[in-house]
Amino acid sequence: MRKLTGRELTFTALFIALITVGTFVRIPVGSDVYTLQFLFTLLAGLILGARLGTQAVGIYVLMGLLGIPVFASGGGPGYILQPTFGYLIGFIFQAYFCGKFSRTLKNPSFRSILTVNIGGMAVVYLFGISWFYVSSNYIIDAPIAFSAVLFYCGVLQIVPDLLLCTIAATISLRCLKAGLWLDFGKV
Protein backbone atom coordinates (compact mmCIF):
# COMPACT_ATOMS: atom_id res chain seq x y z
CA MET A 1 0.00 0.00 0.00
CA ARG A 2 1.50 3.30 -1.03
CA LYS A 3 1.45 6.44 1.07
CA LEU A 4 -0.93 9.22 0.21
CA THR A 5 0.53 12.43 -1.17
CA GLY A 6 -0.31 15.67 0.59
CA ARG A 7 -2.73 16.55 -2.20
CA GLU A 8 -4.46 13.15 -1.99
CA LEU A 9 -4.75 13.37 1.79
CA THR A 10 -6.16 16.90 1.59
CA PHE A 11 -8.72 15.99 -1.08
CA THR A 12 -9.77 12.84 0.81
CA ALA A 13 -10.26 14.79 4.04
CA LEU A 14 -12.14 17.48 2.14
CA PHE A 15 -14.59 14.94 0.74
CA ILE A 16 -15.13 13.31 4.13
CA ALA A 17 -16.06 16.77 5.41
CA LEU A 18 -18.24 17.56 2.37
CA ILE A 19 -20.16 14.28 2.69
CA THR A 20 -20.70 14.98 6.39
CA VAL A 21 -21.89 18.53 5.79
CA GLY A 22 -24.01 17.35 2.85
CA THR A 23 -25.80 14.94 5.18
CA PHE A 24 -27.08 17.85 7.24
CA VAL A 25 -28.04 20.17 4.39
CA ARG A 26 -31.76 19.49 4.27
CA ILE A 27 -33.83 20.56 1.29
CA PRO A 28 -37.58 20.17 1.83
CA VAL A 29 -39.54 19.21 -1.30
CA GLY A 30 -43.19 18.60 -0.57
CA SER A 31 -43.41 16.09 2.27
CA ASP A 32 -39.88 14.75 1.60
CA VAL A 33 -36.54 16.10 2.75
CA TYR A 34 -33.45 15.63 0.59
CA THR A 35 -29.79 16.04 1.49
CA LEU A 36 -26.62 16.65 -0.51
CA GLN A 37 -24.93 13.48 0.78
CA PHE A 38 -25.63 11.66 -2.52
CA LEU A 39 -24.12 14.54 -4.52
CA PHE A 40 -20.87 14.51 -2.54
CA THR A 41 -20.47 10.72 -2.65
CA LEU A 42 -20.83 10.92 -6.44
CA LEU A 43 -18.24 13.69 -6.61
CA ALA A 44 -15.88 11.76 -4.32
CA GLY A 45 -15.69 8.93 -6.83
CA LEU A 46 -15.49 11.21 -9.84
CA ILE A 47 -12.86 13.60 -8.55
CA LEU A 48 -10.80 11.33 -6.30
CA GLY A 49 -10.98 8.19 -8.45
CA ALA A 50 -11.92 4.68 -7.40
CA ARG A 51 -9.33 4.10 -4.66
CA LEU A 52 -9.47 7.43 -2.86
CA GLY A 53 -13.19 7.97 -3.45
CA THR A 54 -13.92 4.59 -1.89
CA GLN A 55 -11.60 5.39 1.02
CA ALA A 56 -13.22 8.79 1.64
CA VAL A 57 -16.75 7.40 1.68
CA GLY A 58 -15.63 4.32 3.63
CA ILE A 59 -13.97 6.48 6.31
CA TYR A 60 -17.15 8.58 6.54
CA VAL A 61 -19.24 5.41 7.10
CA LEU A 62 -16.70 4.04 9.60
CA MET A 63 -16.76 7.33 11.53
CA GLY A 64 -20.54 7.03 11.83
CA LEU A 65 -20.41 3.40 12.91
CA LEU A 66 -17.84 4.31 15.57
CA GLY A 67 -20.40 6.68 17.08
CA ILE A 68 -19.47 10.04 15.60
CA PRO A 69 -22.88 11.57 14.73
CA VAL A 70 -22.21 12.07 11.00
CA PHE A 71 -25.27 10.20 9.73
CA ALA A 72 -28.64 11.87 9.24
CA SER A 73 -29.99 10.18 12.37
CA GLY A 74 -26.82 10.12 14.46
CA GLY A 75 -24.33 7.28 14.47
CA GLY A 76 -23.12 4.20 16.30
CA PRO A 77 -22.92 0.50 15.49
CA GLY A 78 -26.68 0.11 15.93
CA TYR A 79 -27.11 2.11 12.73
CA ILE A 80 -26.46 -1.13 10.83
CA LEU A 81 -29.94 -2.26 11.83
CA GLN A 82 -31.66 0.82 10.42
CA PRO A 83 -33.49 0.38 7.11
CA THR A 84 -31.46 3.18 5.47
CA PHE A 85 -28.05 1.66 6.26
CA GLY A 86 -27.93 -0.06 2.87
CA TYR A 87 -27.66 3.34 1.21
CA LEU A 88 -24.48 4.06 3.16
CA ILE A 89 -22.93 0.79 1.98
CA GLY A 90 -24.19 1.62 -1.51
CA PHE A 91 -22.38 4.97 -1.37
CA ILE A 92 -19.06 3.18 -0.84
CA PHE A 93 -19.59 0.97 -3.90
CA GLN A 94 -20.95 3.93 -5.86
CA ALA A 95 -17.74 5.90 -5.23
CA TYR A 96 -15.71 2.96 -6.51
CA PHE A 97 -17.98 2.51 -9.55
CA CYS A 98 -17.94 6.19 -10.50
CA GLY A 99 -14.22 6.52 -9.90
CA LYS A 100 -13.38 3.41 -11.90
CA PHE A 101 -15.63 4.04 -14.87
CA SER A 102 -14.94 7.76 -15.10
CA ARG A 103 -11.26 6.92 -15.51
CA THR A 104 -11.99 4.65 -18.47
CA LEU A 105 -13.50 7.54 -20.45
CA LYS A 106 -11.07 8.55 -23.18
CA ASN A 107 -12.63 11.98 -23.67
CA PRO A 108 -15.02 12.65 -20.77
CA SER A 109 -18.08 14.65 -21.74
CA PHE A 110 -21.13 15.76 -19.82
CA ARG A 111 -23.16 12.89 -21.29
CA SER A 112 -20.55 10.20 -20.53
CA ILE A 113 -20.05 11.41 -16.96
CA LEU A 114 -23.82 11.60 -16.45
CA THR A 115 -24.07 8.00 -17.68
CA VAL A 116 -21.44 6.95 -15.14
CA ASN A 117 -23.40 8.80 -12.42
CA ILE A 118 -26.63 7.05 -13.35
CA GLY A 119 -24.79 3.73 -13.08
CA GLY A 120 -23.58 4.83 -9.64
CA MET A 121 -27.15 5.75 -8.70
CA ALA A 122 -28.26 2.24 -9.71
CA VAL A 123 -25.58 0.78 -7.42
CA VAL A 124 -26.86 2.84 -4.47
CA TYR A 125 -30.45 1.84 -5.23
CA LEU A 126 -29.50 -1.84 -5.38
CA PHE A 127 -27.95 -1.77 -1.91
CA GLY A 128 -30.36 0.75 -0.41
CA ILE A 129 -33.62 -0.79 -1.55
CA SER A 130 -32.48 -4.34 -0.81
CA TRP A 131 -31.35 -3.51 2.73
CA PHE A 132 -34.46 -1.40 3.40
CA TYR A 133 -36.66 -4.37 2.51
CA VAL A 134 -34.62 -6.94 4.48
CA SER A 135 -34.19 -4.71 7.51
CA SER A 136 -37.83 -3.66 7.64
CA ASN A 137 -39.22 -7.16 7.23
CA TYR A 138 -36.72 -9.33 9.09
CA ILE A 139 -34.78 -7.18 11.56
CA ILE A 140 -36.98 -4.41 12.95
CA ASP A 141 -40.24 -6.29 12.30
CA ALA A 142 -41.95 -3.49 10.38
CA PRO A 143 -43.31 -5.48 7.42
CA ILE A 144 -43.53 -3.70 4.10
CA ALA A 145 -44.18 -5.10 0.64
CA PHE A 146 -41.29 -5.03 -1.82
CA SER A 147 -43.44 -3.04 -4.26
CA ALA A 148 -43.96 -0.34 -1.60
CA VAL A 149 -40.21 -0.21 -0.87
CA LEU A 150 -39.49 0.04 -4.57
CA PHE A 151 -42.00 2.86 -4.93
CA TYR A 152 -40.95 4.93 -1.89
CA CYS A 153 -37.20 4.30 -2.05
CA GLY A 154 -36.84 4.15 -5.82
CA VAL A 155 -39.57 5.68 -7.94
CA LEU A 156 -40.15 8.71 -5.70
CA GLN A 157 -36.40 9.36 -5.44
CA ILE A 158 -35.45 9.09 -9.11
CA VAL A 159 -36.15 12.68 -10.18
CA PRO A 160 -34.23 14.38 -7.33
CA ASP A 161 -31.37 11.88 -7.66
CA LEU A 162 -31.17 12.39 -11.43
CA LEU A 163 -30.95 16.11 -10.75
CA LEU A 164 -28.04 15.48 -8.37
CA CYS A 165 -26.41 13.21 -10.99
CA THR A 166 -26.68 16.08 -13.47
CA ILE A 167 -25.21 18.59 -11.01
CA ALA A 168 -22.36 16.18 -10.17
CA ALA A 169 -21.60 15.70 -13.88
CA THR A 170 -21.46 19.46 -14.39
CA ILE A 171 -19.25 20.11 -11.36
CA SER A 172 -16.91 17.20 -12.04
CA LEU A 173 -16.45 18.20 -15.69
CA ARG A 174 -15.44 21.68 -14.55
CA CYS A 175 -13.05 20.14 -12.03
CA LEU A 176 -11.58 17.93 -14.75
CA LYS A 177 -10.96 20.97 -16.97
CA ALA A 178 -9.31 22.69 -14.00
CA GLY A 179 -7.00 19.69 -13.52
CA LEU A 180 -8.57 18.64 -10.23
CA TRP A 181 -9.33 14.99 -11.01
CA LEU A 182 -6.84 12.84 -9.13
CA ASP A 183 -5.33 9.86 -10.96
CA PHE A 184 -6.92 10.90 -14.26
CA GLY A 185 -5.67 8.67 -17.06
CA LYS A 186 -5.17 5.72 -14.67
CA VAL A 187 -7.52 2.78 -14.57
Sine and cosine of phi, psi and omega as CSV:
sin_phi,cos_phi,sin_psi,cos_psi,sin_omega,cos_omega
0.00,0.00,0.80,-0.60,-0.03,-1.00
-1.00,0.04,0.42,-0.91,0.02,-1.00
-0.96,0.28,0.49,-0.87,0.07,-1.00
-0.98,0.19,0.61,-0.79,0.13,-0.99
-0.97,0.26,0.23,-0.97,0.04,-1.00
-0.85,0.52,-0.65,0.76,0.00,-1.00
-0.91,0.42,-0.69,0.72,0.00,-1.00
-0.90,0.44,-0.69,0.72,0.01,-1.00
-0.89,0.46,-0.68,0.73,0.01,-1.00
-0.89,0.45,-0.73,0.68,0.00,-1.00
-0.90,0.44,-0.65,0.76,0.01,-1.00
-0.89,0.45,-0.73,0.68,0.03,-1.00
-0.88,0.47,-0.65,0.76,0.03,-1.00
-0.86,0.51,-0.69,0.72,-0.02,-1.00
-0.95,0.31,-0.53,0.85,0.11,-0.99
-0.87,0.49,-0.69,0.72,0.02,-1.00
-0.91,0.41,-0.69,0.73,-0.01,-1.00
-0.89,0.45,-0.67,0.74,0.02,-1.00
-0.89,0.46,-0.68,0.73,0.01,-1.00
-0.88,0.47,-0.76,0.65,0.01,-1.00
-0.89,0.46,-0.66,0.75,0.01,-1.00
-0.87,0.49,-0.47,0.88,0.03,-1.00
-0.91,0.41,-0.52,0.86,-0.09,-1.00
-0.98,-0.19,-0.02,1.00,0.13,-0.99
-0.99,0.12,0.94,-0.33,-0.09,-1.00
-0.95,-0.30,0.82,-0.57,-0.02,-1.00
-0.90,-0.44,0.96,-0.28,0.00,-1.00
-0.97,0.25,0.76,-0.65,0.08,-1.00
-0.73,-0.68,0.97,-0.26,-0.07,-1.00
0.90,0.45,-0.79,-0.61,0.01,-1.00
-1.00,-0.03,-0.05,1.00,0.01,-1.00
-0.99,-0.15,0.36,-0.93,0.10,-1.00
-0.80,-0.60,0.79,-0.62,0.00,-1.00
-0.93,-0.38,0.46,-0.89,0.04,-1.00
-0.87,-0.50,0.08,-1.00,0.03,-1.00
-0.99,-0.17,0.16,0.99,0.02,-1.00
-0.83,0.55,-0.72,0.70,-0.01,-1.00
-0.87,0.49,-0.67,0.74,0.02,-1.00
-0.86,0.51,-0.73,0.69,-0.07,-1.00
-0.96,0.27,-0.47,0.88,0.09,-1.00
-0.95,0.32,-0.58,0.82,0.11,-0.99
-0.88,0.48,-0.76,0.65,-0.04,-1.00
-0.90,0.43,-0.54,0.84,0.04,-1.00
-0.86,0.51,-0.73,0.69,0.02,-1.00
-0.92,0.40,-0.69,0.72,-0.05,-1.00
-0.91,0.40,-0.72,0.70,-0.11,-0.99
-1.00,0.07,-0.63,0.77,-0.04,-1.00
-1.00,0.07,-0.38,0.93,-0.09,-1.00
1.00,-0.03,0.08,-1.00,-0.11,-0.99
-0.89,0.46,-0.76,0.65,-0.09,-1.00
-0.91,0.41,-0.82,0.57,-0.06,-1.00
-0.96,0.29,-0.56,0.83,0.05,-1.00
-0.89,0.45,-0.69,0.73,0.04,-1.00
-0.90,0.44,-0.67,0.74,0.02,-1.00
-0.89,0.45,-0.69,0.72,-0.02,-1.00
-0.88,0.48,-0.75,0.66,-0.02,-1.00
-0.93,0.36,-0.62,0.78,0.03,-1.00
-0.89,0.46,-0.66,0.75,0.03,-1.00
-0.91,0.42,-0.65,0.76,0.06,-1.00
-0.85,0.53,-0.75,0.67,-0.01,-1.00
-0.90,0.43,-0.68,0.73,0.02,-1.00
-0.87,0.49,-0.67,0.74,0.04,-1.00
-0.84,0.55,-0.71,0.71,0.01,-1.00
-0.90,0.43,-0.66,0.75,0.00,-1.00
-0.93,0.37,-0.44,0.90,0.05,-1.00
-0.98,0.20,-0.09,1.00,0.09,-1.00
0.94,-0.33,-0.06,1.00,0.06,-1.00
-0.96,0.29,0.80,-0.60,-0.12,-0.99
-0.97,0.25,0.92,0.39,-0.01,-1.00
-0.99,-0.16,-0.17,0.98,0.03,-1.00
-1.00,0.06,0.30,-0.95,-0.05,-1.00
-0.84,0.54,-0.54,0.84,0.00,-1.00
-0.91,-0.42,0.52,0.85,0.05,-1.00
0.95,-0.31,-0.78,-0.63,-0.02,-1.00
-0.05,-1.00,-0.11,-0.99,0.00,-1.00
0.93,-0.36,0.32,-0.95,-0.06,-1.00
-0.90,0.44,-0.43,0.90,0.03,-1.00
-0.90,0.43,-0.27,0.96,0.00,-1.00
-0.88,0.47,-0.40,0.92,0.02,-1.00
-0.85,0.52,-0.53,0.85,-0.05,-1.00
-0.98,0.19,-0.23,0.97,-0.03,-1.00
-0.95,0.31,0.57,-0.82,-0.02,-1.00
-0.86,0.51,-0.44,0.90,-0.04,-1.00
-1.00,0.03,-0.02,1.00,-0.03,-1.00
-0.88,0.48,-0.52,0.85,0.01,-1.00
-0.85,0.53,-0.52,0.85,0.04,-1.00
-0.91,0.41,-0.62,0.78,0.01,-1.00
-0.90,0.44,-0.68,0.74,0.07,-1.00
-0.91,0.42,-0.65,0.76,0.05,-1.00
-0.86,0.51,-0.59,0.81,0.02,-1.00
-0.89,0.46,-0.59,0.80,0.02,-1.00
-0.89,0.45,-0.76,0.66,0.00,-1.00
-0.93,0.37,-0.55,0.84,0.06,-1.00
-0.89,0.46,-0.69,0.72,0.01,-1.00
-0.87,0.50,-0.68,0.74,0.04,-1.00
-0.89,0.45,-0.75,0.66,-0.02,-1.00
-0.84,0.55,-0.78,0.62,-0.04,-1.00
-0.91,0.41,-0.64,0.77,0.03,-1.00
-0.91,0.42,-0.69,0.73,-0.03,-1.00
-0.92,0.39,-0.78,0.63,-0.10,-1.00
-0.97,0.24,-0.45,0.89,0.07,-1.00
-0.93,0.36,-0.46,0.89,0.00,-1.00
-0.99,0.17,-0.22,0.98,0.04,-1.00
-1.00,0.03,-0.14,0.99,-0.01,-1.00
-0.96,0.26,0.85,-0.53,-0.01,-1.00
-0.94,0.34,-0.64,0.77,0.01,-1.00
-0.68,-0.74,0.99,0.14,-0.08,-1.00
-0.83,0.56,0.74,-0.67,0.06,-1.00
-0.81,-0.58,0.18,-0.98,0.05,-1.00
-0.82,0.57,-0.73,0.68,-0.05,-1.00
-0.89,0.45,-0.70,0.71,-0.04,-1.00
-0.93,0.36,-0.61,0.79,0.04,-1.00
-0.94,0.35,-0.63,0.78,0.06,-1.00
-0.88,0.48,-0.64,0.77,0.04,-1.00
-0.88,0.47,-0.69,0.73,0.06,-1.00
-0.87,0.50,-0.70,0.72,0.00,-1.00
-0.88,0.47,-0.64,0.77,0.02,-1.00
-0.91,0.41,-0.60,0.80,0.11,-0.99
-0.88,0.47,-0.67,0.74,0.05,-1.00
-0.89,0.45,-0.62,0.79,0.05,-1.00
-0.89,0.46,-0.66,0.75,0.03,-1.00
-0.89,0.46,-0.62,0.79,0.04,-1.00
-0.88,0.48,-0.74,0.68,0.01,-1.00
-0.88,0.48,-0.69,0.73,0.00,-1.00
-0.89,0.45,-0.63,0.78,0.00,-1.00
-0.86,0.51,-0.78,0.63,0.00,-1.00
-0.94,0.33,-0.70,0.71,-0.08,-1.00
-0.91,0.42,-0.76,0.65,-0.03,-1.00
-0.93,0.37,-0.66,0.75,0.01,-1.00
-0.88,0.48,-0.75,0.66,-0.03,-1.00
-0.93,0.38,-0.60,0.80,0.03,-1.00
-0.85,0.52,-0.71,0.71,-0.01,-1.00
-0.91,0.42,-0.77,0.64,-0.03,-1.00
-0.89,0.46,-0.74,0.67,-0.02,-1.00
-0.89,0.46,-0.72,0.69,-0.02,-1.00
-0.89,0.46,-0.69,0.72,-0.11,-0.99
-1.00,0.09,-0.49,0.87,-0.15,-0.99
-0.86,-0.51,-0.21,0.98,-0.03,-1.00
-0.93,-0.36,-0.82,0.58,-0.06,-1.00
-0.99,-0.12,0.06,1.00,0.07,-1.00
0.80,0.60,0.79,0.61,0.09,-1.00
-0.81,-0.59,0.97,0.26,-0.14,-0.99
-0.82,0.58,0.68,-0.74,0.05,-1.00
-0.53,-0.85,0.66,-0.75,0.00,-1.00
-0.94,0.35,0.53,-0.85,0.00,-1.00
-0.86,0.51,-0.60,0.80,0.00,-1.00
-0.89,0.45,-0.60,0.80,0.03,-1.00
-0.93,0.36,-0.67,0.74,0.04,-1.00
-0.88,0.48,-0.71,0.70,0.00,-1.00
-0.87,0.49,-0.64,0.77,0.01,-1.00
-0.93,0.38,-0.80,0.59,-0.08,-1.00
-0.95,0.31,-0.61,0.79,-0.07,-1.00
-1.00,-0.10,-0.21,0.98,-0.02,-1.00
-0.88,-0.47,-0.94,0.34,-0.11,-0.99
-0.84,0.54,-0.73,0.68,-0.03,-1.00
-0.94,0.34,-0.32,0.95,-0.05,-1.00
-0.99,-0.11,-0.22,0.98,-0.14,-0.99
-0.87,0.49,-0.74,0.67,-0.07,-1.00
-0.88,0.47,-0.78,0.63,0.03,-1.00
-0.89,0.46,-0.62,0.79,-0.01,-1.00
-0.94,0.34,-0.57,0.82,0.09,-1.00
-0.91,0.42,-0.59,0.81,0.07,-1.00
-0.89,0.46,-0.69,0.73,0.03,-1.00
-0.92,0.39,-0.58,0.82,0.08,-1.00
-0.88,0.47,-0.64,0.77,0.01,-1.00
-0.92,0.39,-0.70,0.72,0.03,-1.00
-0.89,0.46,-0.69,0.72,0.01,-1.00
-0.89,0.45,-0.63,0.78,0.03,-1.00
-0.90,0.44,-0.67,0.74,0.01,-1.00
-0.90,0.43,-0.75,0.66,-0.02,-1.00
-0.90,0.43,-0.71,0.71,-0.07,-1.00
-0.93,0.38,-0.55,0.83,0.05,-1.00
-0.91,0.42,-0.63,0.77,0.07,-1.00
-0.91,0.42,-0.64,0.77,0.04,-1.00
-0.91,0.41,-0.62,0.79,0.04,-1.00
-0.88,0.48,-0.73,0.69,0.00,-1.00
-0.90,0.43,-0.45,0.89,0.03,-1.00
-1.00,0.05,0.02,1.00,0.02,-1.00
0.98,0.22,0.44,0.90,-0.07,-1.00
-0.99,-0.15,-0.01,1.00,0.07,-1.00
-0.98,0.21,0.82,-0.57,0.05,-1.00
-0.99,0.16,0.56,-0.83,0.04,-1.00
0.84,0.54,0.44,0.90,0.02,-1.00
-0.92,0.40,0.70,-0.71,-0.04,-1.00
0.99,-0.10,-0.12,0.99,0.05,-1.00
-0.96,-0.28,0.62,-0.79,0.05,-1.00
-0.91,-0.42,0.00,0.00,0.00,0.00
